[in-house]
Amino acid sequence: MEEHLKGLNGKQREAATHIKGPLLIVAGAGAGKTKTITHRILNLIKNGVAPEKILAVTFTNKAAKEMRERIVAEIKKNAKGQNAEPFVSTFHSLGVYIIKENARVLGLTRHFAILDEPDSAMLIKEAVKEAGLDPKQYDPKKIGNIISREKGKFTQLADYEQRANDPAAGYLSKIVAQVWNLYEKKKAKENSLDFDDLLLRATKLLKENGQVRKIYQEKWDYIHIDEYQDTNEVQYLMSRLLSENNGNICVVGDADQNIYSWRGANLKNILSFEKDYPDAKIILLEENYRSTKNILEAANEVIKKNKYRPDKNLFTKNKTGEKIIFYEALDENDEANFVATKISELLNKPETAILYRANFQSRALEEAMLRYKIPYQVLGVKFFERKEIKDTLAYLRAALNPENLSDIKRIINFPARGIGKATLAKIFSGDTNSLPIKTKIKIDNFYKTLEEIKEKIEKEKASDVVKFAVKKSGIEMELETGSEEDMERLENIRELATLALKYNDLKDGMGIEKLLEDASLASDQDSIMLNQGKKENKNAVKLMTVHASKGLEFKYVFITGLEDGLFPHQKINEDKNGEDSEEERRLFYVALTRAKEKLFLSFANFRTIFGSRQINAPSEFISDIPGDIMEKEDETDKIKTIYI
């Protein structure tokens, strides 16, 4: 066997040595897909393909960097004397490359600006105002999300405008079309593109300009697409256009790990690969190198209930491993204490992660980590550092201390009240006489809101005050009418109201004061614990959503909040059906397959949401796991086998 193919199993070798024609590699979790792609590219080079004729596309800069480094290392090791490298990039980087080379054709200068998300959001807000619309009534963020989704579907502005002009189209479509038109004009004037444009404009160019398309088809003879199950319509079309000349396209993915439909990922792209490429070769990588037999059995039993997936069954030569621990907690605090207790026992062991379905769940878990002095890191933003939490706390602090300019600056125009920077400067300098009457009324109403919140602080329970402040300030309405991300932010604020329950016994406003004090101290403690995690203990416990865990692996994994309505999430079940309803099960499958050695599952019989104690039933996913590979741990730390 040739040196560069050593270390591959039979199926990996089959994929690596395939040269001509389309290839679909269905790679299960932990099956070594990156290793397989790397060795496939190396094998092409060893068989006389020039490295510069090979393209490999990933979704993240991190993945592209890792793949590039692996390939270069293997070339140096197995193809000495070869200095050229394959073109390895993300989809967006590829879009930039194509656009820059054809800037004049597209009516751009080569040095066009790329708008980041805040810049893009600002331009859309300006477009809303220019259209004569009130940004408070027509949320720029919501409109921006609609535009982004449409671009991901390869929808052109002209096509959308035509749809919007149809008598049957809704009023919102007409608004979006108007704002989109103005937004495009603003970008053109600034010689700028947003992230979605990088894919849309490059793909449109490839589709409509045969001469340009031929250049890139001839430039790259072999196309590799990683995480194919996460591609949207534009990425799918770009991949097809680049490969249609010679058909040498290799895609790698796993339908069971499609969890980003809310970002536009289209599961049909990978499921229809054989239909799109009738002469395609299909290779299943089913041998898992990550997890124990028990963990894989659980994952296989869960995912096989999904209908929209290829028939595959992961297996491993790893040890059977320990049984999966299942804990039935009284409430979220009991659950968090259980997790912290178990982690304390594992503290000298590396690679531990706590996964949850919704961001708000991190609060109780973070508190437990601090209580048990366990170094931890949150992938994402820590609870008290989240914007929506800081905004709500700022309203409470400002109500108690209106002289605190930092808090006033933060919230006086959130939600938007039409109070700009110039007005703020006059307010803080004491020069309010020159302000228009309408502006003065807005300012007066803001301070009246603070006074009303202060009155509630002095009279009401802390949890009721938080609820009142969120409603009275307009934050609740602002987030309720927003995107899915906004709804998650609202969930986080409701968790703050739940936290406030423990201060309800304190009278005369002391509950809110104590809440604010503890929040500040918690933020300080968070900083200390996180620094410990970075500087002293590289193996700090990682807290993250299941979505954030994709692509990662850990020796010890805790999956929390396995309750009906939370995981699977209630809003998912309400809003989706058919093919899309299976995404929550895929999400749980992803969570299970992050674990290498030991897996802990937990649910809470009671969970307090927005200050109300709710009774929960265990998630349907629990019953999918065979009872003989699971053990139940009760509050007395006695372990017994259960059969669900």
C-alpha positions in Angstrom: 0.0 0.0 0.0 1.2 3.5 -0.9 2.5 5.5 2.1 -0.1 8.3 1.7 -3.0 5.9 2.0 -1.8 4.2 5.2 -4.0 4.7 8.3 -7.2 4.8 6.2 -9.9 2.2 6.6 -11.4 0.5 3.6 -14.2 3.0 2.9 -12.0 6.0 3.6 -9.4 4.5 1.1 -12.2 3.9 -1.4 -13.2 7.6 -1.2 -9.6 8.8 -1.2 -8.7 6.9 -4.4 -11.8 7.8 -6.4 -10.7 10.1 -9.1 -13.2 10.6 -12.0 -16.8 11.7 -11.7 -19.1 12.9 -8.9 -18.7 11.5 -5.4 -20.9 11.8 -2.3 -19.1 10.9 0.9 -21.8 10.4 3.6 -19.6 10.8 6.7 -21.2 10.0 10.1 -20.2 11.8 13.2 -16.6 11.1 14.2 -15.9 9.1 11.0 -12.8 11.0 10.0 -14.2 13.1 7.1 -11.5 15.7 7.2 -8.8 13.0 7.2 -10.5 11.4 4.2 -10.8 14.7 2.2 -7.1 15.5 3.0 -5.9 12.1 1.7 -8.2 12.3 -1.3 -6.6 15.6 -2.3 -3.1 14.2 -1.7 -4.0 11.1 -3.8 -5.0 13.4 -6.7 -1.7 15.2 -6.5 0.2 11.9 -6.3 -1.7 10.8 -9.5 -0.4 13.8 -11.4 -3.1 16.4 -10.7 -1.6 19.9 -10.2 -2.4 21.2 -6.7 -3.6 24.5 -8.2 -6.3 22.6 -10.2 -7.9 21.5 -6.9 -10.5 23.6 -5.0 -11.8 22.8 -1.5 -14.6 24.8 0.1 -15.6 24.8 3.8 -18.0 26.9 5.8 -15.8 28.5 8.4 -12.4 30.2 8.4 -11.3 27.9 11.2 -12.2 24.8 9.1 -10.5 26.2 6.0 -7.3 27.0 8.0 -7.2 23.5 9.5 -7.8 21.8 6.2 -5.1 23.9 4.5 -2.6 23.1 7.2 -3.3 19.4 7.0 -3.0 19.3 3.3 0.2 21.3 3.2 1.7 19.1 6.0 0.8 15.9 4.0 2.1 17.4 0.7 5.5 18.1 2.5 5.5 14.6 3.9 4.4 12.6 0.9 4.9 14.8 -2.2 8.3 16.3 -1.7 9.4 18.9 -4.2 5.8 20.1 -4.7 5.5 23.8 -3.8 2.0 24.6 -5.2 -1.1 24.3 -3.0 -4.8 23.6 -3.6 -7.2 26.6 -3.3 -8.8 26.1 0.1 -11.3 28.7 1.2 -14.8 29.4 2.6 -17.7 30.1 0.3 -17.5 33.8 1.1 -13.8 34.0 0.5 -14.3 32.2 -2.8 -17.0 34.8 -3.7 -14.6 37.7 -2.9 -11.9 36.1 -5.1 -14.3 35.7 -8.1 -15.8 39.2 -7.7 -12.4 40.9 -7.3 -11.1 39.3 -10.5 -14.2 40.4 -12.3 -15.0 43.7 -10.6 -15.2 45.7 -13.8 -17.7 43.3 -15.3 -19.8 43.7 -12.2 -19.6 47.5 -12.3 -17.4 47.6 -9.2 -13.9 48.8 -8.4 -11.4 46.2 -7.3 -11.3 47.8 -3.9 -15.0 47.5 -3.1 -15.9 47.6 0.6 -17.4 44.6 2.4 -20.0 45.6 4.9 -20.0 43.8 8.2 -23.4 43.1 9.9 -23.5 46.4 11.9 -22.7 48.4 8.8 -25.3 46.5 6.8 -27.9 47.0 9.5 -27.2 50.7 9.6 -27.8 51.1 5.9 -31.0 49.1 6.0 -32.2 51.4 8.8 -31.4 54.4 6.7 -33.3 52.9 3.8 -36.3 52.3 6.1 -36.3 56.0 7.0 -35.8 57.1 3.4 -38.8 55.1 2.5 -40.8 57.3 4.9 -41.3 54.5 7.4 -41.0 54.4 11.1 -38.2 52.0 12.2 -40.1 51.3 15.4 -43.0 50.0 13.4 -41.0 48.5 10.6 -38.1 46.8 12.3 -35.0 47.2 10.1 -33.5 44.0 11.5 -36.5 41.9 10.6 -36.5 43.4 7.1 -32.8 42.7 6.8 -33.3 39.1 7.8 -36.0 38.7 5.1 -33.6 40.2 2.4 -30.8 37.9 3.5 -32.9 34.8 3.4 -34.2 35.7 -0.1 -30.6 36.3 -1.3 -29.7 32.9 0.1 -32.4 31.4 -2.2 -30.8 33.1 -5.2 -33.7 35.6 -5.4 -32.8 38.7 -7.4 -34.3 42.1 -6.4 -36.2 42.4 -9.7 -37.8 39.0 -9.1 -38.8 39.9 -5.6 -40.2 43.2 -6.7 -42.3 41.4 -9.3 -43.7 39.1 -6.6 -44.4 42.0 -4.3 -46.4 43.8 -7.0 -48.7 40.8 -7.3 -52.2 41.7 -5.9 -52.0 38.6 -3.8 -48.7 39.6 -2.1 -48.9 40.8 1.5 -48.2 44.4 2.6 -44.9 43.4 4.2 -43.6 42.1 0.9 -44.2 45.5 -0.6 -42.4 47.2 2.2 -39.4 44.8 2.0 -39.2 45.4 -1.8 -39.1 49.1 -1.3 -36.5 49.0 1.4 -34.4 46.4 -0.5 -34.4 48.7 -3.6 -33.1 51.7 -1.6 -30.6 49.5 0.2 -29.1 48.3 -3.1 -28.8 51.9 -4.3 -27.0 53.0 -1.1 -24.5 50.1 -1.5 -23.9 50.9 -5.1 -23.2 54.6 -4.2 -20.7 53.4 -1.6 -19.1 50.7 -3.9 -19.9 48.2 -1.2 -21.3 44.7 -0.9 -22.7 42.8 2.1 -21.9 39.2 3.0 -24.9 37.8 1.1 -23.8 39.7 -2.0 -20.4 37.9 -2.0 -22.2 34.7 -2.8 -25.2 36.1 -4.8 -23.1 38.3 -7.2 -20.4 35.7 -7.8 -22.9 33.0 -8.5 -25.1 35.2 -10.7 -21.9 36.1 -12.7 -21.0 32.4 -13.2 -24.6 31.6 -14.2 -25.1 34.4 -16.7 -21.6 34.9 -18.1 -20.5 31.9 -20.0 -17.0 33.2 -20.7 -16.3 33.9 -17.0 -17.9 30.5 -16.0 -15.5 28.7 -18.4 -12.5 30.4 -16.9 -13.2 29.0 -13.4 -14.4 25.6 -14.7 -11.0 25.3 -16.4 -9.1 26.7 -13.4 -10.3 24.0 -11.1 -10.7 20.4 -12.4 -11.6 19.0 -9.0 -14.2 20.5 -6.6 -14.6 19.5 -2.9 -17.4 20.8 -0.8 -17.4 20.2 3.0 -20.5 20.1 5.2 -22.7 19.8 2.1 -25.9 19.3 4.2 -25.5 23.0 5.3 -25.5 24.5 1.9 -28.2 27.0 0.8 -29.5 27.5 -2.7 -26.8 29.9 -3.7 -24.0 27.7 -2.4 -25.6 24.7 -4.1 -25.8 26.5 -7.5 -22.3 27.9 -7.2 -21.0 24.3 -6.6 -22.9 22.9 -9.6 -21.8 25.7 -12.0 -18.1 25.3 -11.1 -18.2 21.5 -11.6 -20.6 21.1 -14.5 -17.8 21.1 -17.1 -16.0 17.9 -16.0 -18.3 16.6 -13.2 -15.4 16.0 -10.8 -17.3 17.2 -7.7 -16.8 15.6 -4.3 -19.2 16.6 -1.5 -18.9 15.5 2.1 -21.7 15.7 4.6 -24.3 14.0 6.8 -28.0 14.6 6.5 -28.3 13.6 10.2 -26.3 16.7 11.2 -28.4 19.2 9.2 -29.4 21.7 12.0 -29.3 25.1 10.3 -32.5 25.3 8.3 -33.2 28.6 10.1 -30.1 29.9 8.4 -31.3 28.7 5.0 -29.5 25.3 4.9 -31.4 23.1 2.5 -31.4 19.4 3.4 -32.6 18.5 -0.1 -29.2 19.4 -1.5 -27.5 16.4 0.0 -30.6 14.1 -0.2 -31.0 14.8 -4.0 -27.3 14.4 -4.9 -27.9 11.1 -6.7 -30.7 12.7 -8.7 -28.6 15.7 -9.6 -25.6 13.5 -10.6 -27.0 10.1 -11.8 -23.5 8.7 -12.3 -22.4 9.6 -8.8 -20.6 7.2 -6.5 -21.9 7.0 -3.0 -19.6 6.0 -0.1 -20.7 5.7 3.5 -18.2 6.3 6.2 -19.9 4.5 9.1 -17.0 3.7 11.4 -16.8 6.1 14.3 -13.5 6.8 15.9 -14.8 9.1 18.6 -17.3 7.5 20.9 -17.9 4.3 22.9 -20.3 1.6 21.7 -23.0 2.7 24.2 -23.0 6.3 23.1 -23.2 5.3 19.4 -26.1 2.9 20.1 -28.0 5.7 21.8 -27.3 8.0 18.8 -28.3 5.4 16.3 -31.6 4.5 18.1 -32.5 8.2 18.3 -31.8 9.2 14.7 -33.3 6.1 13.0 -36.8 7.5 13.7 -36.2 10.2 11.2 -37.6 9.6 7.7 -35.6 12.1 5.6 -32.1 10.5 5.8 -30.0 7.9 4.1 -30.0 4.5 5.7 -26.7 4.3 7.7 -25.7 2.9 11.0 -22.6 4.1 12.8 -20.4 1.5 14.5 -17.1 1.6 16.3 -14.3 -0.8 17.4 -13.9 1.3 20.6 -14.8 -0.2 23.9 -18.4 -0.6 25.1 -17.8 2.1 27.7 -19.8 3.2 30.7 -23.6 3.4 30.7 -25.3 6.7 30.1 -26.2 8.5 33.3 -29.7 9.8 33.5 -30.7 12.3 36.3 -34.3 13.4 37.1 -33.9 16.7 38.8 -36.5 18.5 41.0 -35.8 21.8 39.3 -33.2 23.7 37.3 -31.2 24.5 40.4 -31.1 20.8 41.5 -30.1 20.0 37.9 -27.3 22.5 38.0 -26.0 21.2 41.3 -26.0 17.7 40.0 -24.0 18.8 37.0 -21.5 20.7 39.2 -21.2 17.8 41.6 -20.3 15.4 38.8 -17.9 17.8 37.2 -16.1 18.3 40.6 -15.4 14.6 40.5 -14.1 15.0 36.9 -12.2 18.2 37.6 -8.8 16.7 37.0 -10.0 15.1 33.8 -9.9 17.2 30.7 -12.5 17.9 28.0 -15.9 18.5 29.7 -18.8 20.3 28.1 -22.3 21.2 29.2 -24.8 21.5 26.4 -28.3 23.2 26.4 -31.0 23.9 23.9 -31.6 27.5 24.7 -29.2 30.2 25.9 -31.2 31.2 29.0 -30.4 27.8 30.5 -26.8 28.9 31.1 -27.7 31.2 34.0 -28.4 28.5 36.6 -25.5 26.4 35.3 -23.1 29.4 35.5 -24.2 30.1 39.1 -23.5 26.5 40.0 -20.0 26.7 38.4 -19.2 29.8 40.5 -20.6 28.2 43.6 -18.5 25.1 43.2 -15.4 27.2 42.1 -15.2 25.3 38.8 -13.3 27.2 36.1 -15.6 27.5 33.0 -15.9 29.3 29.7 -19.1 30.1 27.9 -19.1 29.7 24.1 -21.0 32.8 23.2 -21.8 35.5 25.7 -22.1 35.0 29.4 -25.5 35.5 30.9 -24.9 38.9 32.6 -22.9 40.2 29.6 -25.8 39.6 27.1 -27.0 42.9 25.7 -30.7 42.3 26.5 -29.7 41.5 30.2 -27.5 44.6 30.4 -30.3 46.8 28.9 -32.9 45.5 31.5 -30.5 45.9 34.4 -29.7 49.4 33.1 -33.4 50.4 33.3 -33.5 49.2 36.9 -30.3 51.0 37.9 -31.4 54.2 36.1 -34.7 54.1 37.9 -32.9 54.0 41.2 -30.2 56.5 40.1 -31.2 58.7 37.2 -27.9 60.6 37.6 -26.0 57.6 36.3 -25.2 58.9 32.8 -23.7 55.6 31.6 -27.1 53.8 32.1 -29.1 56.7 30.7 -27.0 56.8 27.5 -27.5 53.1 27.1 -31.2 53.0 27.3 -32.6 56.5 26.5 -33.0 55.5 22.9 -33.6 51.8 23.4 -36.1 50.8 22.2 -35.8 53.6 19.6 -37.5 56.8 20.6 -35.9 59.1 18.0 -33.4 60.6 20.4 -30.1 61.1 18.5 -26.6 61.9 19.6 -27.0 65.7 19.2 -30.1 65.6 21.5 -28.1 63.5 24.0 -25.3 66.1 24.0 -27.8 68.8 24.8 -29.4 66.8 27.6 -26.2 66.1 29.3 -24.9 69.7 28.9 -28.2 70.9 30.4 -29.2 72.8 27.2 -32.7 71.4 26.7 -34.5 74.7 26.1 -33.5 74.7 22.4 -34.9 71.2 21.8 -38.2 70.8 19.8 -41.4 70.3 21.8 -41.8 66.7 20.4 -38.3 65.8 21.5 -38.9 67.3 25.0 -42.1 65.2 25.3 -40.1 62.0 24.3 -37.5 62.8 27.0 -40.2 63.5 29.6 -41.9 60.2 28.8 -38.6 58.4 29.2 -38.0 59.8 32.7 -41.7 59.2 33.6 -41.0 55.5 32.7 -38.1 55.4 35.1 -40.2 57.0 37.8 -42.9 54.4 37.4 -40.3 51.6 37.6 -38.9 53.2 40.7 -42.4 53.2 42.3 -42.7 49.5 41.5 -39.3 48.8 43.0 -40.3 50.4 46.3 -43.7 48.5 46.5 -43.6 45.3 44.4 -41.7 42.0 44.6 -38.4 41.9 42.6 -39.6 39.4 40.0 -42.8 41.5 39.3 -40.6 44.6 39.0 -38.4 42.9 36.3 -41.6 41.9 34.4 -43.0 45.4 34.7 -39.7 47.1 33.6 -39.4 44.8 30.5 -43.0 45.6 29.5 -43.1 49.3 30.4 -39.7 50.1 28.7 -41.0 48.6 25.4 -38.2 45.9 25.4 -40.8 43.1 25.4 -42.7 44.5 22.5 -39.4 45.2 20.6 -38.3 41.6 20.9 -41.7 39.9 20.5 -42.1 41.2 17.0 -38.5 40.4 15.9 -36.6 37.5 14.6 -36.0 34.1 16.1 -32.8 35.5 17.7 -34.9 38.2 19.3 -37.2 35.6 20.7 -34.2 33.9 22.3 -33.2 37.3 23.8 -36.6 37.6 25.3 -36.2 34.1 26.8 -33.0 35.3 28.4 -34.8 38.3 29.9 -37.5 36.0 31.3 -34.8 34.0 32.9 -33.7 37.2 34.7 -37.3 37.5 36.1 -36.9 33.9 37.2 -33.6 34.7 38.9 -35.3 37.7 40.7 -37.7 35.3 42.5 -35.0 34.5 45.1 -35.1 38.2 46.1 -38.8 38.4 46.5 -38.7 38.2 50.3 -36.7 41.4 50.6 -38.9 44.4 51.2 -38.8 48.2 50.4 -36.8 47.9 47.1 -34.0 45.9 48.7 -34.8 42.9 46.4 -33.9 44.8 43.2 -30.9 46.5 44.9 -29.6 43.0 45.9 -30.3 41.7 42.4 -28.2 44.5 40.9 -25.4 44.1 43.4 -25.2 40.3 42.8 -25.4 40.7 39.1 -22.3 43.1 39.2 -20.5 40.7 41.5 -21.4 37.7 39.3 -19.9 39.5 36.3 -16.7 40.1 38.2 -16.6 36.4 39.3 -17.3 35.3 35.8 -14.3 37.3 34.7 -12.1 35.6 37.3 -13.3 32.1 36.5 -12.9 32.7 32.8 -9.4 34.0 33.3 -8.6 30.9 35.3 -9.9 28.8 32.5 -7.7 30.6 30.0 -4.5 31.0 32.0 -4.3 28.4 34.7 -6.6 25.6 33.5 -6.8 25.0 29.8 -9.4 22.3 30.5 -12.0 24.7 31.9 -15.6 23.4 31.5 -17.2 24.6 28.3 -20.8 25.8 28.4 -22.6 26.2 25.0 -25.8 25.6 23.0 -26.1 22.4 21.1 -25.9 24.4 17.9 -22.5 25.8 19.0 -21.2 22.4 19.7 -21.3 21.1 16.1 -17.9 20.1 14.9 -16.5 19.7 18.5 -15.9 16.7 20.7 -15.4 16.2 24.4 -14.6 13.2 26.7 -17.4 14.1 29.1 -20.7 15.6 27.9 -23.7 16.8 29.9 -27.0 17.4 28.0 -29.3 19.4 30.2 -33.0 20.5 30.0 -34.3 17.4 28.3 -37.9 18.4 28.8 -40.9 18.3 26.4 -41.3 21.9 25.1 -37.6 22.8 25.7 -35.8 20.0 23.9 -37.5 19.4 21.5 -38.3 23.1 21.6 -42.0 24.0 21.6 -41.8 26.7 19.0 -40.1 24.3 16.6 -42.9 21.8 17.0 -45.5 24.5 16.6 -44.0 26.1 13.5 -42.7 23.2 11.5 -44.0 20.0 10.2 -42.9 17.2 7.8 -39.3 17.2 6.9 -38.4 20.2 9.0 -39.9 18.7 12.2 -37.1 16.2 12.3 -34.5 18.9 12.9 -34.8 18.8 16.6 -34.1 15.1 16.6 -31.0 15.8 14.4 -30.0 18.4 16.9 -30.2 15.9 19.8 -28.2 13.4 17.7 -25.5 16.0 17.2 -25.4 16.6 21.0 -25.1 12.8 21.7 -22.3 12.4 19.2 -20.1 15.1 20.8 -19.3 12.7 23.7 -16.2 10.4 23.5 -16.3 8.5 26.8 -19.1 9.4 29.1 -22.6 11.0 28.7 -24.9 12.5 31.2 -28.5 13.4 30.5 -30.8 15.4 32.8 -34.3 16.9 32.9 -36.1 19.0 35.6 -39.6 18.1 36.8 -40.1 21.8 37.5 -38.5 24.8 35.7 -39.3 28.4 36.4 -39.9 30.4 33.3 -40.6 34.2 33.6 -41.2 33.8 37.3 -43.8 31.0 36.9 -43.0 27.4 38.0 -43.9 24.9 35.3 -44.4 21.2 35.5 -42.5 19.3 32.8 -42.6 15.9 31.2 -39.4 14.3 30.1 -38.3 14.8 26.5 -39.6 12.1 24.0 -35.9 11.6 23.1 -35.2 10.0 26.5 -37.5 7.1 25.7 -35.7 6.5 22.4 -32.5 5.4 24.2 -32.5 1.6 25.2 -32.9 1.1 28.9 -30.1 -1.4 29.2 -27.4 1.1 28.3 -28.7 3.8 30.7 -28.5 4.2 34.4 -30.5 6.5 36.6 -28.9 8.4 39.4 -31.1 9.7 42.1 -30.5 12.3 44.8 -29.0 9.8 47.1 -26.3 9.1 44.6 -27.4 5.5 44.3 -27.3 4.1 40.8 -29.8 1.7 39.4 -30.6 0.5 35.9 -33.8 1.8 34.4 -35.8 0.7 31.4 -37.8 3.4 29.8 
